[in-house]
């Protein structure tokens, strides 16, 4: 008690303070023992929940102390390697055309841009937009969030360094020149070791908890007395 007091207040307790700590501990123990004797802990939802939390905390503490062997870690990585695959990334520029115009005007504008791109790969302007003209190593998530769900898939079939045909998106029509496509890859375990260890511990905690729960339940006979339901309530 004195050590704990010292750590908290950065000084040793006085004799009076130490006596107060001891008296409080004694009173806690008396109340605890008396509460158990008269069954206050029985049928109390809060106490039941707290005791379950403490049991789970003890289990988690044991799991956290377990370090994976190199063989176990390697096996986990192999079985879950796709989880660590990096995203495909796309670098490209685009010319944006706003579709908020008459159909014939839209057709003429598309033809205008197509004709200009035959002679020049740079400097061709479309409509103004808040969307950047250039994207560098953008992920599928970023592209789909900007242009609409599934738009990134349309980039997969494009030739690098060539302007595409007009492509529709959730915000308009685009001519796109893909400059680089980097396919995702699975990194080596050594380069992401800390992440793999964290994931292994998390999965190991789940597995041990499930096994412990199953073993505990097998030690009891569980009878559920379901109430009889009226015909209208039955599934």
C-alpha positions as protocol buffer text, in pm:
chain_id: "A"
residue {
  index: 1
  type: UNK
  ca { x: 0 y: 0 z: 0 }
}
residue {
  index: 2
  type: UNK
  ca { x: 282 y: 237 z: 86 }
}
residue {
  index: 3
  type: UNK
  ca { x: 455 y: 159 z: -245 }
}
residue {
  index: 4
  type: UNK
  ca { x: 140 y: 228 z: -444 }
}
residue {
  index: 5
  type: UNK
  ca { x: 84 y: 553 z: -252 }
}
residue {
  index: 6
  type: UNK
  ca { x: 443 y: 656 z: -320 }
}
residue {
  index: 7
  type: UNK
  ca { x: 407 y: 594 z: -693 }
}
residue {
  index: 8
  type: UNK
  ca { x: 89 y: 800 z: -707 }
}
residue {
  index: 9
  type: UNK
  ca { x: 192 y: 1095 z: -492 }
}
residue {
  index: 10
  type: UNK
  ca { x: 570 y: 1080 z: -534 }
}
residue {
  index: 11
  type: UNK
  ca { x: 621 y: 1062 z: -157 }
}
residue {
  index: 12
  type: UNK
  ca { x: 577 y: 807 z: 120 }
}
residue {
  index: 13
  type: UNK
  ca { x: 251 y: 816 z: 319 }
}
residue {
  index: 14
  type: UNK
  ca { x: 243 y: 958 z: 669 }
}
residue {
  index: 15
  type: UNK
  ca { x: 155 y: 725 z: 956 }
}
residue {
  index: 16
  type: UNK
  ca { x: -198 y: 868 z: 957 }
}
residue {
  index: 17
  type: UNK
  ca { x: -240 y: 819 z: 581 }
}
residue {
  index: 18
  type: UNK
  ca { x: -108 y: 463 z: 602 }
}
residue {
  index: 19
  type: UNK
  ca { x: -353 y: 382 z: 880 }
}
residue {
  index: 20
  type: UNK
  ca { x: -637 y: 519 z: 664 }
}
residue {
  index: 21
  type: UNK
  ca { x: -526 y: 294 z: 376 }
}
residue {
  index: 22
  type: UNK
  ca { x: -517 y: -12 z: 600 }
}
residue {
  index: 23
  type: UNK
  ca { x: -854 y: 71 z: 757 }
}
residue {
  index: 24
  type: UNK
  ca { x: -1010 y: 111 z: 411 }
}
residue {
  index: 25
  type: UNK
  ca { x: -863 y: -220 z: 294 }
}
residue {
  index: 26
  type: UNK
  ca { x: -998 y: -397 z: 603 }
}
residue {
  index: 27
  type: UNK
  ca { x: -1341 y: -245 z: 548 }
}
residue {
  index: 28
  type: UNK
  ca { x: -1337 y: -351 z: 180 }
}
residue {
  index: 29
  type: UNK
  ca { x: -1254 y: -708 z: 281 }
}
residue {
  index: 30
  type: UNK
  ca { x: -1524 y: -719 z: 549 }
}
residue {
  index: 31
  type: UNK
  ca { x: -1792 y: -587 z: 314 }
}
residue {
  index: 32
  type: UNK
  ca { x: -1679 y: -827 z: 39 }
}
residue {
  index: 33
  type: UNK
  ca { x: -1689 y: -1133 z: 264 }
}
residue {
  index: 34
  type: UNK
  ca { x: -2022 y: -1037 z: 415 }
}
residue {
  index: 35
  type: UNK
  ca { x: -2171 y: -974 z: 68 }
}
residue {
  index: 36
  type: UNK
  ca { x: -2063 y: -1323 z: -44 }
}
residue {
  index: 37
  type: UNK
  ca { x: -2211 y: -1479 z: 272 }
}
residue {
  index: 38
  type: UNK
  ca { x: -2555 y: -1329 z: 217 }
}
residue {
  index: 39
  type: UNK
  ca { x: -2547 y: -1391 z: -160 }
}
residue {
  index: 40
  type: UNK
  ca { x: -2549 y: -1034 z: -288 }
}
residue {
  index: 41
  type: UNK
  ca { x: -2339 y: -1151 z: -583 }
}
residue {
  index: 42
  type: UNK
  ca { x: -2614 y: -1387 z: -697 }
}
residue {
  index: 43
  type: UNK
  ca { x: -2846 y: -1291 z: -984 }
}
residue {
  index: 44
  type: UNK
  ca { x: -2685 y: -950 z: -1026 }
}
residue {
  index: 45
  type: UNK
  ca { x: -2644 y: -859 z: -1392 }
}
residue {
  index: 46
  type: UNK
  ca { x: -2366 y: -607 z: -1332 }
}
residue {
  index: 47
  type: UNK
  ca { x: -2161 y: -846 z: -1117 }
}
residue {
  index: 48
  type: UNK
  ca { x: -2209 y: -1133 z: -1365 }
}
residue {
  index: 49
  type: UNK
  ca { x: -2094 y: -912 z: -1651 }
}
residue {
  index: 50
  type: UNK
  ca { x: -1793 y: -786 z: -1455 }
}
residue {
  index: 51
  type: UNK
  ca { x: -1685 y: -1138 z: -1358 }
}
residue {
  index: 52
  type: UNK
  ca { x: -1713 y: -1248 z: -1721 }
}
residue {
  index: 53
  type: UNK
  ca { x: -1499 y: -951 z: -1825 }
}
residue {
  index: 54
  type: UNK
  ca { x: -1235 y: -1047 z: -1571 }
}
residue {
  index: 55
  type: UNK
  ca { x: -1231 y: -1406 z: -1694 }
}
residue {
  index: 56
  type: UNK
  ca { x: -1191 y: -1284 z: -2052 }
}
residue {
  index: 57
  type: UNK
  ca { x: -924 y: -1039 z: -1942 }
}
residue {
  index: 58
  type: UNK
  ca { x: -725 y: -1322 z: -1781 }
}
residue {
  index: 59
  type: UNK
  ca { x: -759 y: -1525 z: -2099 }
}
residue {
  index: 60
  type: UNK
  ca { x: -646 y: -1231 z: -2315 }
}
residue {
  index: 61
  type: UNK
  ca { x: -349 y: -1170 z: -2086 }
}
residue {
  index: 62
  type: UNK
  ca { x: -237 y: -1530 z: -2128 }
}
residue {
  index: 63
  type: UNK
  ca { x: -275 y: -1507 z: -2506 }
}
residue {
  index: 64
  type: UNK
  ca { x: -75 y: -1183 z: -2523 }
}
residue {
  index: 65
  type: UNK
  ca { x: 215 y: -1355 z: -2350 }
}
residue {
  index: 66
  type: UNK
  ca { x: 234 y: -1619 z: -2624 }
}
residue {
  index: 67
  type: UNK
  ca { x: 486 y: -1539 z: -2897 }
}
residue {
  index: 68
  type: UNK
  ca { x: 442 y: -1708 z: -3236 }
}
residue {
  index: 69
  type: UNK
  ca { x: 713 y: -1942 z: -3355 }
}
residue {
  index: 70
  type: UNK
  ca { x: 871 y: -1869 z: -3691 }
}
residue {
  index: 71
  type: UNK
  ca { x: 697 y: -2176 z: -3833 }
}
residue {
  index: 72
  type: UNK
  ca { x: 355 y: -2068 z: -3703 }
}
residue {
  index: 73
  type: UNK
  ca { x: 402 y: -1715 z: -3832 }
}
residue {
  index: 74
  type: UNK
  ca { x: 513 y: -1837 z: -4174 }
}
residue {
  index: 75
  type: UNK
  ca { x: 216 y: -2074 z: -4199 }
}
residue {
  index: 76
  type: UNK
  ca { x: -26 y: -1797 z: -4100 }
}
residue {
  index: 77
  type: UNK
  ca { x: 126 y: -1566 z: -4362 }
}
residue {
  index: 78
  type: UNK
  ca { x: 98 y: -1827 z: -4637 }
}
residue {
  index: 79
  type: UNK
  ca { x: -266 y: -1903 z: -4551 }
}
residue {
  index: 80
  type: UNK
  ca { x: -356 y: -1533 z: -4543 }
}
residue {
  index: 81
  type: UNK
  ca { x: -116 y: -1390 z: -4800 }
}
residue {
  index: 82
  type: UNK
  ca { x: -391 y: -1231 z: -5015 }
}
residue {
  index: 83
  type: UNK
  ca { x: -484 y: -1013 z: -4719 }
}
residue {
  index: 84
  type: UNK
  ca { x: -150 y: -835 z: -4755 }
}
residue {
  index: 85
  type: UNK
  ca { x: -159 y: -781 z: -5131 }
}
residue {
  index: 86
  type: UNK
  ca { x: -101 y: -417 z: -5215 }
}
residue {
  index: 87
  type: UNK
  ca { x: -352 y: -227 z: -5427 }
}
residue {
  index: 88
  type: UNK
  ca { x: -318 y: -166 z: -5798 }
}
residue {
  index: 89
  type: UNK
  ca { x: -228 y: 198 z: -5863 }
}
residue {
  index: 90
  type: UNK
  ca { x: -293 y: 411 z: -6169 }
}
residue {
  index: 91
  type: UNK
  ca { x: -123 y: 722 z: -6302 }
}
residue {
  index: 92
  type: UNK
  ca { x: -317 y: 903 z: -6573 }
}
residue {
  index: 93
  type: UNK
  ca { x: -445 y: 1231 z: -6706 }
}
residue {
  index: 94
  type: UNK
  ca { x: -791 y: 1300 z: -6838 }
}
residue {
  index: 95
  type: UNK
  ca { x: -988 y: 1553 z: -7036 }
}
residue {
  index: 96
  type: UNK
  ca { x: -1327 y: 1617 z: -6880 }
}
residue {
  index: 97
  type: UNK
  ca { x: -1646 y: 1701 z: -7066 }
}
residue {
  index: 98
  type: UNK
  ca { x: -1955 y: 1814 z: -6881 }
}
residue {
  index: 99
  type: UNK
  ca { x: -2266 y: 1630 z: -7001 }
}
residue {
  index: 100
  type: UNK
  ca { x: -2493 y: 1916 z: -6900 }
}
residue {
  index: 101
  type: UNK
  ca { x: -2548 y: 2023 z: -7262 }
}
residue {
  index: 102
  type: UNK
  ca { x: -2776 y: 1933 z: -7551 }
}
residue {
  index: 103
  type: UNK
  ca { x: -2720 y: 1597 z: -7716 }
}
residue {
  index: 104
  type: UNK
  ca { x: -2602 y: 1746 z: -8045 }
}
residue {
  index: 105
  type: UNK
  ca { x: -2371 y: 1988 z: -7867 }
}
residue {
  index: 106
  type: UNK
  ca { x: -2232 y: 1698 z: -7668 }
}
residue {
  index: 107
  type: UNK
  ca { x: -2166 y: 1501 z: -7985 }
}
residue {
  index: 108
  type: UNK
  ca { x: -1986 y: 1797 z: -8147 }
}
residue {
  index: 109
  type: UNK
  ca { x: -1772 y: 1856 z: -7838 }
}
residue {
  index: 110
  type: UNK
  ca { x: -1666 y: 1490 z: -7830 }
}
residue {
  index: 111
  type: UNK
  ca { x: -1573 y: 1504 z: -8198 }
}
residue {
  index: 112
  type: UNK
  ca { x: -1377 y: 1825 z: -8143 }
}
residue {
  index: 113
  type: UNK
  ca { x: -1164 y: 1672 z: -7867 }
}
residue {
  index: 114
  type: UNK
  ca { x: -1112 y: 1351 z: -8067 }
}
residue {
  index: 115
  type: UNK
  ca { x: -992 y: 1547 z: -8368 }
}
residue {
  index: 116
  type: UNK
  ca { x: -749 y: 1754 z: -8159 }
}
residue {
  index: 117
  type: UNK
  ca { x: -604 y: 1447 z: -7993 }
}
residue {
  index: 118
  type: UNK
  ca { x: -512 y: 1304 z: -8333 }
}
residue {
  index: 119
  type: UNK
  ca { x: -251 y: 1579 z: -8371 }
}
residue {
  index: 120
  type: UNK
  ca { x: -161 y: 1666 z: -8012 }
}
residue {
  index: 121
  type: UNK
  ca { x: -133 y: 1464 z: -7694 }
}
residue {
  index: 122
  type: UNK
  ca { x: -87 y: 1768 z: -7470 }
}
residue {
  index: 123
  type: UNK
  ca { x: -264 y: 2101 z: -7434 }
}
residue {
  index: 124
  type: UNK
  ca { x: -611 y: 1984 z: -7538 }
}
residue {
  index: 125
  type: UNK
  ca { x: -863 y: 2138 z: -7301 }
}
residue {
  index: 126
  type: UNK
  ca { x: -1204 y: 2016 z: -7196 }
}
residue {
  index: 127
  type: UNK
  ca { x: -1449 y: 2167 z: -6948 }
}
residue {
  index: 128
  type: UNK
  ca { x: -1339 y: 2308 z: -6615 }
}
residue {
  index: 129
  type: UNK
  ca { x: -1382 y: 2083 z: -6314 }
}
residue {
  index: 130
  type: UNK
  ca { x: -1284 y: 2056 z: -5950 }
}
residue {
  index: 131
  type: UNK
  ca { x: -1145 y: 1711 z: -6026 }
}
residue {
  index: 132
  type: UNK
  ca { x: -766 y: 1718 z: -6086 }
}
residue {
  index: 133
  type: UNK
  ca { x: -650 y: 1663 z: -6443 }
}
residue {
  index: 134
  type: UNK
  ca { x: -362 y: 1442 z: -6336 }
}
residue {
  index: 135
  type: UNK
  ca { x: -362 y: 1145 z: -6096 }
}
residue {
  index: 136
  type: UNK
  ca { x: -37 y: 991 z: -5973 }
}
residue {
  index: 137
  type: UNK
  ca { x: -33 y: 637 z: -5830 }
}
residue {
  index: 138
  type: UNK
  ca { x: -401 y: 659 z: -5739 }
}
residue {
  index: 139
  type: UNK
  ca { x: -564 y: 354 z: -5581 }
}
residue {
  index: 140
  type: UNK
  ca { x: -885 y: 193 z: -5701 }
}
residue {
  index: 141
  type: UNK
  ca { x: -1058 y: 331 z: -5394 }
}
residue {
  index: 142
  type: UNK
  ca { x: -951 y: 688 z: -5474 }
}
residue {
  index: 143
  type: UNK
  ca { x: -1050 y: 660 z: -5840 }
}
residue {
  index: 144
  type: UNK
  ca { x: -1390 y: 505 z: -5770 }
}
residue {
  index: 145
  type: UNK
  ca { x: -1456 y: 761 z: -5498 }
}
residue {
  index: 146
  type: UNK
  ca { x: -1379 y: 1041 z: -5745 }
}
residue {
  index: 147
  type: UNK
  ca { x: -1538 y: 914 z: -6066 }
}
residue {
  index: 148
  type: UNK
  ca { x: -1796 y: 665 z: -5944 }
}
residue {
  index: 149
  type: UNK
  ca { x: -1806 y: 304 z: -5835 }
}
residue {
  index: 150
  type: UNK
  ca { x: -1639 y: 67 z: -6079 }
}
residue {
  index: 151
  type: UNK
  ca { x: -1472 y: 338 z: -6288 }
}
residue {
  index: 152
  type: UNK
  ca { x: -1123 y: 208 z: -6204 }
}
residue {
  index: 153
  type: UNK
  ca { x: -1204 y: -118 z: -6382 }
}
residue {
  index: 154
  type: UNK
  ca { x: -1235 y: 71 z: -6711 }
}
residue {
  index: 155
  type: UNK
  ca { x: -868 y: 169 z: -6684 }
}
residue {
  index: 156
  type: UNK
  ca { x: -749 y: -192 z: -6681 }
}
residue {
  index: 157
  type: UNK
  ca { x: -802 y: -237 z: -7053 }
}
residue {
  index: 158
  type: UNK
  ca { x: -640 y: 89 z: -7165 }
}
residue {
  index: 159
  type: UNK
  ca { x: -313 y: 104 z: -7355 }
}
residue {
  index: 160
  type: UNK
  ca { x: -37 y: 298 z: -7183 }
}
residue {
  index: 161
  type: UNK
  ca { x: 47 y: 641 z: -7329 }
}
residue {
  index: 162
  type: UNK
  ca { x: -252 y: 638 z: -7567 }
}
residue {
  index: 163
  type: UNK
  ca { x: -566 y: 846 z: -7539 }
}
residue {
  index: 164
  type: UNK
  ca { x: -878 y: 641 z: -7486 }
}
residue {
  index: 165
  type: UNK
  ca { x: -1213 y: 665 z: -7652 }
}
residue {
  index: 166
  type: UNK
  ca { x: -1466 y: 874 z: -7458 }
}
residue {
  index: 167
  type: UNK
  ca { x: -1551 y: 701 z: -7129 }
}
residue {
  index: 168
  type: UNK
  ca { x: -1857 y: 782 z: -6918 }
}
residue {
  index: 169
  type: UNK
  ca { x: -1832 y: 825 z: -6542 }
}
residue {
  index: 170
  type: UNK
  ca { x: -2060 y: 937 z: -6264 }
}
residue {
  index: 171
  type: UNK
  ca { x: -1961 y: 1299 z: -6327 }
}
residue {
  index: 172
  type: UNK
  ca { x: -1932 y: 1325 z: -6704 }
}
residue {
  index: 173
  type: UNK
  ca { x: -1734 y: 1200 z: -7003 }
}
residue {
  index: 174
  type: UNK
  ca { x: -1356 y: 1162 z: -7011 }
}
residue {
  index: 175
  type: UNK
  ca { x: -1072 y: 1102 z: -7252 }
}
residue {
  index: 176
  type: UNK
  ca { x: -801 y: 924 z: -7055 }
}
residue {
  index: 177
  type: UNK
  ca { x: -432 y: 868 z: -7114 }
}
residue {
  index: 178
  type: UNK
  ca { x: -295 y: 602 z: -6883 }
}
residue {
  index: 179
  type: UNK
  ca { x: 73 y: 673 z: -6810 }
}
residue {
  index: 180
  type: UNK
  ca { x: 146 y: 392 z: -6566 }
}
residue {
  index: 181
  type: UNK
  ca { x: -28 y: 92 z: -6414 }
}
residue {
  index: 182
  type: UNK
  ca { x: 137 y: -79 z: -6117 }
}
residue {
  index: 183
  type: UNK
  ca { x: -21 y: -410 z: -6028 }
}
residue {
  index: 184
  type: UNK
  ca { x: -54 y: -501 z: -5662 }
}
residue {
  index: 185
  type: UNK
  ca { x: 180 y: -757 z: -5515 }
}
residue {
  index: 186
  type: UNK
  ca { x: 224 y: -964 z: -5200 }
}
residue {
  index: 187
  type: UNK
  ca { x: 517 y: -825 z: -4997 }
}
residue {
  index: 188
  type: UNK
  ca { x: 768 y: -1045 z: -4818 }
}
residue {
  index: 189
  type: UNK
  ca { x: 687 y: -1142 z: -4461 }
}
residue {
  index: 190
  type: UNK
  ca { x: 1005 y: -973 z: -4339 }
}
residue {
  index: 191
  type: UNK
  ca { x: 891 y: -635 z: -4473 }
}
residue {
  index: 192
  type: UNK
  ca { x: 558 y: -646 z: -4286 }
}
residue {
  index: 193
  type: UNK
  ca { x: 652 y: -868 z: -3993 }
}
residue {
  index: 194
  type: UNK
  ca { x: 502 y: -644 z: -3722 }
}
residue {
  index: 195
  type: UNK
  ca { x: 167 y: -634 z: -3898 }
}
residue {
  index: 196
  type: UNK
  ca { x: 164 y: -1011 z: -3948 }
}
residue {
  index: 197
  type: UNK
  ca { x: 247 y: -1068 z: -3580 }
}
residue {
  index: 198
  type: UNK
  ca { x: -39 y: -836 z: -3475 }
}
residue {
  index: 199
  type: UNK
  ca { x: -280 y: -1020 z: -3703 }
}
residue {
  index: 200
  type: UNK
  ca { x: -158 y: -1359 z: -3580 }
}
residue {
  index: 201
  type: UNK
  ca { x: -211 y: -1253 z: -3218 }
}
residue {
  index: 202
  type: UNK
  ca { x: -561 y: -1126 z: -3297 }
}
residue {
  index: 203
  type: UNK
  ca { x: -659 y: -1451 z: -3471 }
}
residue {
  index: 204
  type: UNK
  ca { x: -495 y: -1659 z: -3199 }
}
residue {
  index: 205
  type: UNK
  ca { x: -694 y: -1470 z: -2935 }
}
residue {
  index: 206
  type: UNK
  ca { x: -1017 y: -1549 z: -3119 }
}
residue {
  index: 207
  type: UNK
  ca { x: -927 y: -1917 z: -3160 }
}
residue {
  index: 208
  type: UNK
  ca { x: -830 y: -1963 z: -2795 }
}
residue {
  index: 209
  type: UNK
  ca { x: -1141 y: -1781 z: -2674 }
}
residue {
  index: 210
  type: UNK
  ca { x: -1364 y: -2000 z: -2892 }
}
residue {
  index: 211
  type: UNK
  ca { x: -1189 y: -2316 z: -2768 }
}
residue {
  index: 212
  type: UNK
  ca { x: -1215 y: -2204 z: -2406 }
}
residue {
  index: 213
  type: UNK
  ca { x: -1584 y: -2125 z: -2447 }
}
residue {
  index: 214
  type: UNK
  ca { x: -1650 y: -2466 z: -2603 }
}
residue {
  index: 215
  type: UNK
  ca { x: -1460 y: -2647 z: -2328 }
}
residue {
  index: 216
  type: UNK
  ca { x: -1644 y: -2456 z: -2056 }
}
residue {
  index: 217
  type: UNK
  ca { x: -1984 y: -2528 z: -2208 }
}
residue {
  index: 218
  type: UNK
  ca { x: -1903 y: -2898 z: -2230 }
}
residue {
  index: 219
  type: UNK
  ca { x: -1856 y: -2902 z: -1852 }
}
residue {
  index: 220
  type: UNK
  ca { x: -2219 y: -2809 z: -1793 }
}
residue {
  index: 221
  type: UNK
  ca { x: -2554 y: -2954 z: -1882 }
}
residue {
  index: 222
  type: UNK
  ca { x: -2744 y: -2668 z: -2045 }
}
residue {
  index: 223
  type: UNK
  ca { x: -3122 y: -2684 z: -2056 }
}
residue {
  index: 224
  type: UNK
  ca { x: -3317 y: -2402 z: -2221 }
}
residue {
  index: 225
  type: UNK
  ca { x: -3683 y: -2402 z: -2126 }
}
residue {
  index: 226
  type: UNK
  ca { x: -3833 y: -2212 z: -2419 }
}
residue {
  index: 227
  type: UNK
  ca { x: -4184 y: -2073 z: -2353 }
}
residue {
  index: 228
  type: UNK
  ca { x: -4460 y: -2209 z: -2570 }
}
residue {
  index: 229
  type: UNK
  ca { x: -4550 y: -1961 z: -2841 }
}
residue {
  index: 230
  type: UNK
  ca { x: -4889 y: -1901 z: -2990 }
}
residue {
  index: 231
  type: UNK
  ca { x: -4939 y: -2026 z: -3346 }
}
residue {
  index: 232
  type: UNK
  ca { x: -4929 y: -1668 z: -3479 }
}
residue {
  index: 233
  type: UNK
  ca { x: -4584 y: -1613 z: -3325 }
}
residue {
  index: 234
  type: UNK
  ca { x: -4417 y: -1926 z: -3458 }
}
residue {
  index: 235
  type: UNK
  ca { x: -4180 y: -1891 z: -3752 }
}
